Amino acid sequence: MTQAFQDVRWQVQRPQRLMWAQWEGEYSVFDPETGDTHLVNELPAEVLRQLAQASLTAAELAAVLADLCEVAPSPDWQGKIAGILADLADMELIDSDTP
């Protein structure tokens, strides 16, 4: 993860608009504004929950999630979280507060 990427703060775009449903560890997230429904598993769902509460950098988020998931905050873990952030940004569920 590059230093520039680590410094970006991420947030959920209008978290109050998202509608959630859960089935056996899978989640559907419906965005009524766009009409899109996204299927995510537990970890991306937790990323969305954390970013709905506060704007966080990738490094901050990786540390919070490592604690919640009881894993070591290794470079591999940080890369996994960075990949999830990129995927959620592509789905237009999160964005950075950096221009």
CYANA upper distance limits for C-alpha pairs under 8 A (distance plus 0.5 A):
  1 MET  CA      5 PHE  CA      6.97
  1 MET  CA      6 GLN  CA      7.24
  1 MET  CA     78 GLN  CA      7.80
  1 MET  CA     79 GLY  CA      6.77
  1 MET  CA     82 ALA  CA      7.69
  2 THR  CA      6 GLN  CA      6.81
  3 GLN  CA      7 ASP  CA      6.79
  4 ALA  CA      8 VAL  CA      7.17
  5 PHE  CA     58 ALA  CA      7.80
  6 GLN  CA     57 THR  CA      6.39
  6 GLN  CA     58 ALA  CA      5.75
  6 GLN  CA     59 ALA  CA      6.22
  7 ASP  CA     57 THR  CA      6.38
  7 ASP  CA     58 ALA  CA      7.96
  8 VAL  CA     57 THR  CA      5.97
  8 VAL  CA     58 ALA  CA      7.67
  8 VAL  CA     96 SER  CA      6.84
  8 VAL  CA     97 ASP  CA      7.83
  8 VAL  CA     98 THR  CA      6.90
  9 ARG  CA     55 SER  CA      6.27
  9 ARG  CA     56 LEU  CA      5.43
  9 ARG  CA     57 THR  CA      4.78
  9 ARG  CA     58 ALA  CA      7.70
  9 ARG  CA     96 SER  CA      5.99
  9 ARG  CA     97 ASP  CA      6.33
  9 ARG  CA     98 THR  CA      7.48
 10 TRP  CA     51 LEU  CA      7.32
 10 TRP  CA     55 SER  CA      5.78
 10 TRP  CA     56 LEU  CA      5.84
 10 TRP  CA     57 THR  CA      6.45
 10 TRP  CA     58 ALA  CA      7.95
 10 TRP  CA     94 ILE  CA      7.18
 10 TRP  CA     95 ASP  CA      6.19
 10 TRP  CA     96 SER  CA      4.91
 10 TRP  CA     97 ASP  CA      6.82
 11 GLN  CA     51 LEU  CA      5.43
 11 GLN  CA     52 ALA  CA      6.94
 11 GLN  CA     54 ALA  CA      7.28
 11 GLN  CA     55 SER  CA      5.23
 11 GLN  CA     56 LEU  CA      7.38
 11 GLN  CA     94 ILE  CA      5.96
 11 GLN  CA     95 ASP  CA      6.21
 11 GLN  CA     96 SER  CA      6.69
 11 GLN  CA     97 ASP  CA      7.70
 12 VAL  CA     48 LEU  CA      7.04
 12 VAL  CA     51 LEU  CA      5.99
 12 VAL  CA     52 ALA  CA      5.68
 12 VAL  CA     55 SER  CA      8.45
 12 VAL  CA     93 LEU  CA      6.50
 12 VAL  CA     94 ILE  CA      4.80
 12 VAL  CA     95 ASP  CA      6.99
 13 GLN  CA     92 GLU  CA      8.29
 13 GLN  CA     93 LEU  CA      6.41
 13 GLN  CA     94 ILE  CA      5.75
 13 GLN  CA     95 ASP  CA      6.95
 14 ARG  CA     18 LEU  CA      8.11
 15 PRO  CA     52 ALA  CA      6.08
 17 ARG  CA     31 ASP  CA      7.03
 17 ARG  CA     32 PRO  CA      7.42
 17 ARG  CA     33 GLU  CA      8.07
 18 LEU  CA     29 VAL  CA      6.89
 18 LEU  CA     30 PHE  CA      6.23
 18 LEU  CA     31 ASP  CA      5.56
 18 LEU  CA     32 PRO  CA      7.62
 19 MET  CA     29 VAL  CA      6.16
 19 MET  CA     30 PHE  CA      5.51
 19 MET  CA     31 ASP  CA      7.03
 19 MET  CA     32 PRO  CA      8.31
 20 TRP  CA     27 TYR  CA      7.37
 20 TRP  CA     28 SER  CA      6.29
 20 TRP  CA     29 VAL  CA      5.32
 20 TRP  CA     30 PHE  CA      6.94
 21 ALA  CA     27 TYR  CA      6.12
 21 ALA  CA     28 SER  CA      5.76
 21 ALA  CA     29 VAL  CA      7.25
 22 GLN  CA     26 GLU  CA      6.22
 22 GLN  CA     27 TYR  CA      4.94
 22 GLN  CA     28 SER  CA      6.94
 23 TRP  CA     27 TYR  CA      6.74
 25 GLY  CA     41 ASN  CA      6.61
 25 GLY  CA     42 GLU  CA      6.32
 26 GLU  CA     39 LEU  CA      7.49
 26 GLU  CA     40 VAL  CA      6.44
 26 GLU  CA     41 ASN  CA      5.11
 26 GLU  CA     42 GLU  CA      6.88
 27 TYR  CA     39 LEU  CA      6.13
 27 TYR  CA     40 VAL  CA      5.73
 27 TYR  CA     41 ASN  CA      6.41
 27 TYR  CA     42 GLU  CA      7.79
 27 TYR  CA     45 ALA  CA      7.50
 28 SER  CA     37 THR  CA      6.93
 28 SER  CA     38 HIS  CA      5.97
 28 SER  CA     39 LEU  CA      5.01
 28 SER  CA     40 VAL  CA      6.83
 29 VAL  CA     37 THR  CA      6.02
 29 VAL  CA     38 HIS  CA      5.62
 29 VAL  CA     39 LEU  CA      6.92
 29 VAL  CA     40 VAL  CA      8.16
 30 PHE  CA     35 GLY  CA      7.53
 30 PHE  CA     36 ASP  CA      6.36
 30 PHE  CA     37 THR  CA      4.77
 30 PHE  CA     38 HIS  CA      6.89
 31 ASP  CA     35 GLY  CA      6.08
 31 ASP  CA     36 ASP  CA      5.95
 31 ASP  CA     37 THR  CA      6.83
 32 PRO  CA     36 ASP  CA      7.55
 38 HIS  CA     91 MET  CA      8.22
 40 VAL  CA     44 PRO  CA      6.55
 40 VAL  CA     45 ALA  CA      6.77
 41 ASN  CA     45 ALA  CA      6.70
 42 GLU  CA     46 GLU  CA      6.63
 43 LEU  CA     47 VAL  CA      6.74
 44 PRO  CA     48 LEU  CA      6.77
 44 PRO  CA     84 ILE  CA      6.77
 44 PRO  CA     88 LEU  CA      8.28
 45 ALA  CA     49 ARG  CA      6.76
 46 GLU  CA     50 GLN  CA      6.59
 46 GLU  CA     65 LEU  CA      8.49
 47 VAL  CA     51 LEU  CA      6.63
 47 VAL  CA     61 LEU  CA      8.12
 47 VAL  CA     65 LEU  CA      8.31
 47 VAL  CA     85 LEU  CA      8.45
 48 LEU  CA     52 ALA  CA      6.47
 48 LEU  CA     94 ILE  CA      8.33
 49 ARG  CA     53 GLN  CA      7.16
 50 GLN  CA     54 ALA  CA      7.07
 50 GLN  CA     61 LEU  CA      8.22
 51 LEU  CA     55 SER  CA      6.16
 51 LEU  CA     56 LEU  CA      7.14
 56 LEU  CA     60 GLU  CA      6.34
 56 LEU  CA     61 LEU  CA      6.41
 57 THR  CA     61 LEU  CA      6.57
 58 ALA  CA     62 ALA  CA      6.48
 58 ALA  CA     78 GLN  CA      7.98
 58 ALA  CA     81 ILE  CA      7.53
 58 ALA  CA     82 ALA  CA      6.82
 58 ALA  CA     85 LEU  CA      8.27
 59 ALA  CA     63 ALA  CA      6.76
 59 ALA  CA     78 GLN  CA      7.39
 60 GLU  CA     64 VAL  CA      6.79
 61 LEU  CA     65 LEU  CA      6.55
 61 LEU  CA     81 ILE  CA      8.25
 62 ALA  CA     66 ALA  CA      6.38
 62 ALA  CA     73 PRO  CA      7.19
 62 ALA  CA     77 TRP  CA      7.59
 62 ALA  CA     78 GLN  CA      6.12
 62 ALA  CA     81 ILE  CA      6.58
 63 ALA  CA     67 ASP  CA      6.82
 63 ALA  CA     73 PRO  CA      6.55
 64 VAL  CA     68 LEU  CA      6.85
 65 LEU  CA     69 CYS  CA      6.34
 66 ALA  CA     70 GLU  CA      6.07
 66 ALA  CA     71 VAL  CA      5.43
 66 ALA  CA     72 ALA  CA      6.57
 66 ALA  CA     73 PRO  CA      6.03
 66 ALA  CA     77 TRP  CA      8.30
 67 ASP  CA     71 VAL  CA      7.09
 67 ASP  CA     72 ALA  CA      8.44
 72 ALA  CA     77 TRP  CA      8.04
 73 PRO  CA     77 TRP  CA      6.26
 73 PRO  CA     78 GLN  CA      7.18
 74 SER  CA     78 GLN  CA      6.79
 75 PRO  CA     79 GLY  CA      6.58
 76 ASP  CA     80 LYS  CA      6.71
 77 TRP  CA     81 ILE  CA      6.81
 78 GLN  CA     82 ALA  CA      6.60
 79 GLY  CA     83 GLY  CA      6.65
 80 LYS  CA     84 ILE  CA      6.87
 81 ILE  CA     85 LEU  CA      6.69
 82 ALA  CA     86 ALA  CA      6.73
 83 GLY  CA     87 ASP  CA      6.71
 84 ILE  CA     88 LEU  CA      6.60
 85 LEU  CA     89 ALA  CA      6.53
 85 LEU  CA     94 ILE  CA      8.25
 86 ALA  CA     90 ASP  CA      6.68
 87 ASP  CA     91 MET  CA      6.84
 88 LEU  CA     92 GLU  CA      6.79
 88 LEU  CA     93 LEU  CA      6.01
 88 LEU  CA     94 ILE  CA      6.38
 89 ALA  CA     93 LEU  CA      6.38
 89 ALA  CA     94 ILE  CA      5.47
 89 ALA  CA     95 ASP  CA      6.22
